[in-house]
Amino acid sequence: MKKRIGILTAGGDCPGLNAAIRGVTRAAYEMFDAEIIGIHDGYRGLIEGDYQIMKRSDFSGILTQGGTILGTARTPFRNMRVIGEDKVDKVAAMKKTYKNLKLDCLVTLGGNGTHKTANLLSEEGLNVIGLPKTIDNDLYGTDFTFGFHTAMDIATEVIDRIHTTAASHGRCMVIEIMGNKAGWLTLYSGVAGGADVILIPEIPYDISKVAKVVEARAKSNKGFTIIAVAEGAMDKEEAKLKKKEREAKRAAEHFSSSAYVAKQLQELVGVEARAVVPGHIQRGGSPNAYDRVLSTQFGVHAAELIRDGVFGVTVALKGNTIGHNALKDIAGVPKLVPEDDQMINIAKRIGISFGD
């Protein structure tokens, strides 16, 4: 009996989405009679009935391709049950599209928001399987998400390249790494890139302690300092504010986290500090070998779950094993960097400061 599988990519793009799509579809074609329905631009396509019936050839040559062949969009979970000016009941519309397409399963590739909506649809009676993607690596229940390692490679290369210009000019360079709530990407790329200071959202920093690192390096004739700062990093005073107050403060001052740290250091130490924001470069381009393999593993396991009739779950990497978690157990649960994380301890033992 033919299984009709809907597949969508939601939220921010990242390297590995196409590799995961390929893994799901190629494994499905091999294991059972499958028909794939590609849903455009994430949940927006499911709401509006924007889709296409895919052919096997559509999944050829996409293993190394960045982005997503299906398109993606952000449809915030908080708005899913809100009926706006368009008078559209989004949940009812998604269920209607699912039913009209006679889907046997919906596969959703995305991060935290995507998984919350996937769980909502599962609770509404749809057969849903999630695949965890995000360069932030902040999805609970999986050791790594696909997209993270490629972004880490890119961020590390940025830090590597900044090293040479920082050394040449004797500057303090503050490099802003993506990660608004979780600091995994900044932590790992900071260690890999040889940063002197790493600032992440989970550990509010004391700028005076960061300044001491800059001064100590200057006195030891190092001449330059490399600071990796997550976009969501905050100092101890900002940490006392509510999120909206903190965002309003930054908006009023027109400061990104890197520009704010650079300004603070210039005022405290008088050092020439420059902010560098690689931005969306970190989430673009071809996936590295690790993410191609992980995406394929995740995709194949999703196809196995479809074959076995196991739904309401999301695929996960646990140790060296590909498994899965119940959507209801992980949806809306962020995976933040604990202060006693092994990588933080390793970083501190080689002299990296976290400004704490």
LINGI-V71359 format. One record per residue. N is the residue number from 0. BURIAL is 1 if it has 24 or more other ideal C-beta (glycine too) atoms within 12 Angstrom, else 0. D_LAST is the distance of its C-alpha to the last C-alpha in Angstrom with 2 decimals. Layout:
N|BURIAL|D_LAST, N|BURIAL|D_LAST
//
This chain:
0|0|59.62, 1|0|57.51, 2|1|53.92, 3|1|52.67, 4|1|48.95, 5|1|47.04, 6|1|43.87, 7|1|41.35, 8|1|38.03, 9|1|35.84, 10|1|32.64, 11|1|31.11, 12|1|32.85, 13|1|31.43, 14|1|32.97, 15|1|34.88, 16|1|36.46, 17|1|39.89, 18|1|39.54, 19|1|38.81, 20|1|41.75, 21|1|43.90, 22|1|42.88, 23|1|43.83, 24|1|47.08, 25|1|48.37, 26|1|47.81, 27|1|49.48, 28|1|52.45, 29|0|52.83, 30|0|52.62, 31|0|54.61, 32|0|56.47, 33|1|53.75, 34|1|53.80, 35|1|50.58, 36|1|50.00, 37|1|47.33, 38|1|45.82, 39|1|44.72, 40|1|41.42, 41|1|39.86, 42|1|40.67, 43|1|42.39, 44|1|45.05, 45|1|45.43, 46|1|45.86, 47|0|48.35, 48|1|50.13, 49|1|49.21, 50|1|49.70, 51|0|51.75, 52|0|53.49, 53|1|52.10, 54|0|54.10, 55|0|53.20, 56|0|53.26, 57|0|50.46, 58|1|48.04, 59|0|49.28, 60|0|47.26, 61|1|44.02, 62|1|41.97, 63|0|40.40, 64|1|40.42, 65|1|37.23, 66|1|37.01, 67|1|39.38, 68|1|43.16, 69|1|43.20, 70|1|41.02, 71|1|38.09, 72|1|37.00, 73|0|34.47, 74|1|36.21, 75|0|33.57, 76|1|33.98, 77|0|33.77, 78|0|37.00, 79|1|38.92, 80|0|40.80, 81|0|41.08, 82|0|44.49, 83|0|44.21, 84|0|46.87, 85|0|48.25, 86|0|49.24, 87|1|48.02, 88|0|46.99, 89|1|44.50, 90|1|44.47, 91|0|48.26, 92|1|48.53, 93|1|46.38, 94|1|48.43, 95|0|51.59, 96|1|50.69, 97|1|49.81, 98|0|53.16, 99|0|55.15, 100|1|53.89, 101|0|54.82, 102|1|51.52, 103|1|51.07, 104|1|47.32, 105|1|44.54, 106|1|41.78, 107|1|38.64, 108|1|36.10, 109|1|32.81, 110|1|29.32, 111|1|28.15, 112|1|30.54, 113|1|33.37, 114|1|33.00, 115|1|33.08, 116|1|36.31, 117|1|37.61, 118|1|37.18, 119|1|38.93, 120|1|41.84, 121|1|41.96, 122|0|42.26, 123|1|45.02, 124|0|46.97, 125|1|46.31, 126|1|45.77, 127|1|42.33, 128|1|40.23, 129|1|36.77, 130|1|35.22, 131|1|31.42, 132|1|30.44, 133|1|27.30, 134|1|25.22, 135|1|22.12, 136|1|23.00, 137|1|22.07, 138|1|25.37, 139|1|25.41, 140|1|27.77, 141|1|27.86, 142|0|25.86, 143|1|26.34, 144|1|28.00, 145|1|30.35, 146|1|29.20, 147|1|25.68, 148|1|26.64, 149|1|28.65, 150|1|25.94, 151|1|23.58, 152|1|26.36, 153|1|26.78, 154|1|23.13, 155|1|23.01, 156|1|26.20, 157|1|24.85, 158|1|21.96, 159|1|24.65, 160|0|26.90, 161|1|24.37, 162|1|23.75, 163|0|27.34, 164|0|27.49, 165|1|24.20, 166|0|25.61, 167|0|29.00, 168|0|27.92, 169|0|24.99, 170|1|22.74, 171|1|19.14, 172|1|19.49, 173|1|17.26, 174|1|18.61, 175|1|18.46, 176|1|18.94, 177|1|20.59, 178|1|18.87, 179|1|18.78, 180|1|17.70, 181|1|16.71, 182|1|14.70, 183|1|17.06, 184|1|18.81, 185|1|15.90, 186|1|14.44, 187|1|17.93, 188|1|19.19, 189|1|16.18, 190|1|16.83, 191|1|20.54, 192|1|20.49, 193|1|18.61, 194|1|15.75, 195|1|13.65, 196|1|10.60, 197|1|10.33, 198|1|9.16, 199|1|10.57, 200|1|11.77, 201|1|10.71, 202|1|6.91, 203|1|6.93, 204|1|5.17, 205|1|5.93, 206|1|8.89, 207|0|9.72, 208|1|7.16, 209|1|8.60, 210|1|11.86, 211|0|11.79, 212|1|11.83, 213|1|14.69, 214|0|16.46, 215|0|16.33, 216|1|17.84, 217|0|20.41, 218|0|21.43, 219|0|21.91, 220|0|24.19, 221|0|22.26, 222|0|23.01, 223|1|20.87, 224|1|17.41, 225|1|16.91, 226|1|14.12, 227|1|14.58, 228|1|13.56, 229|1|14.92, 230|1|17.39, 231|1|15.83, 232|1|12.24, 233|1|11.43, 234|1|9.47, 235|0|8.95, 236|0|12.59, 237|1|13.99, 238|0|12.65, 239|0|14.95, 240|0|17.85, 241|0|20.18, 242|0|20.36, 243|0|23.58, 244|0|22.38, 245|1|19.36, 246|0|21.80, 247|0|24.34, 248|0|22.05, 249|1|21.20, 250|0|24.89, 251|0|26.12, 252|0|24.09, 253|0|25.01, 254|1|21.56, 255|1|20.27, 256|1|16.54, 257|1|17.24, 258|1|19.52, 259|1|17.15, 260|1|14.43, 261|1|17.43, 262|1|18.85, 263|1|15.83, 264|1|15.68, 265|0|19.45, 266|0|19.52, 267|0|16.99, 268|1|18.07, 269|0|21.39, 270|1|20.76, 271|0|22.78, 272|1|20.37, 273|1|21.97, 274|1|20.98, 275|1|22.59, 276|1|23.30, 277|1|25.33, 278|0|25.69, 279|0|28.49, 280|1|29.26, 281|1|26.72, 282|1|28.95, 283|1|32.30, 284|1|34.83, 285|1|36.09, 286|1|34.19, 287|1|33.47, 288|0|35.37, 289|1|32.79, 290|1|32.78, 291|1|36.58, 292|1|36.97, 293|1|34.49, 294|1|36.06, 295|1|39.48, 296|1|38.59, 297|1|37.27, 298|1|40.36, 299|1|42.79, 300|1|41.34, 301|1|41.69, 302|1|45.34, 303|1|45.87, 304|1|44.59, 305|1|47.01, 306|1|49.81, 307|0|49.08, 308|0|48.76, 309|1|45.19, 310|1|43.51, 311|1|40.73, 312|1|38.18, 313|1|35.65, 314|1|35.45, 315|1|32.47, 316|1|31.39, 317|0|30.68, 318|0|30.31, 319|0|33.28, 320|0|35.32, 321|1|36.02, 322|1|36.55, 323|1|36.04, 324|1|34.55, 325|1|36.23, 326|1|35.24, 327|1|35.08, 328|0|32.40, 329|1|29.94, 330|1|30.80, 331|1|28.11, 332|0|25.56, 333|1|22.52, 334|1|20.82, 335|1|17.08, 336|1|14.56, 337|0|13.79, 338|0|10.45, 339|0|12.79, 340|1|14.63, 341|0|16.45, 342|1|15.56, 343|1|11.79, 344|0|12.89, 345|0|15.37, 346|1|13.13, 347|0|10.91, 348|0|14.33, 349|0|15.60, 350|0|12.96, 351|1|11.10, 352|1|7.58, 353|1|5.43, 354|1|3.81, 355|1|0.00
//
